[in-house]
Each structure stands twice: as structure tokens, then as C-alpha cells.
Amino acid sequence: MIALKGKDRRHLRSIGHELRPAVMVGREGLTDAVLAAIDQAHNGSELIKLKILEPGEVDRKAFAAELDERSASQVVGMVGGVLLLFRRDEDSPKISLPSESSPKV
């Protein structure tokens, strides 16, 4: 997993603004079925949105930390019950990150 810089996260959030949630999370939380749905959604896109259906009942920060740990995705943004997840496609990356194109000093 690559280490995302602040400008990378901002860039990904700007791209993800228009996305619709690809995965919904219910009361059961982060189950194996949700992890499988995340994997399947990442097969078609490096950047996906995940929506927690009942965000008041979930500690969002703990959920995001568990999601980072259990899935191969990185949480790049969180607004209310919506999280933006990024997973680099190592074989054919589709999204170029600002930190990759900036000159190394």
C-alpha cells in the first residue's frame, strides 16, 4: 500500500465527490460480506464510496481504522456516514496522484 500525502488525498476527494456509494454498510458493521463487496467494487475502480446506513450507531473513526486494517483500501475522506476508499491497481493504475508527478528534489 502506498503512503498518500495530503495533496494526494485532496485530489482523490475532488475526484470522488461525484461518485455514488458502491457499498452500503448496515447494522452488522464490517462483515465478511461487506469486505467482499468492497473487493468486488475495487475490481472496477480504484476509488469507491462506502455509505454507513445508520451512522449514529457507529463510531466512524474506529470503523475507518478497522476498514484500513481489514481491507486493502485506504480511507481518504469521511463526511457523515460516507467514506471514500482508495486502492491502487498495481497492474494498470487509472488515477495518477499529484505526488507521483511532482519532481523529486
Protein Blocks (a to p, Z undefined) as FASTA:
>chain_A
ZZddfklmmmmmmmmmmpccfbdcdfklpafklmmmmmmmmmmocbdcdddfblmlpcfk
lmmmmmmmmmccdcfbdehjbccdddddfklccbdcfklmpccZZ
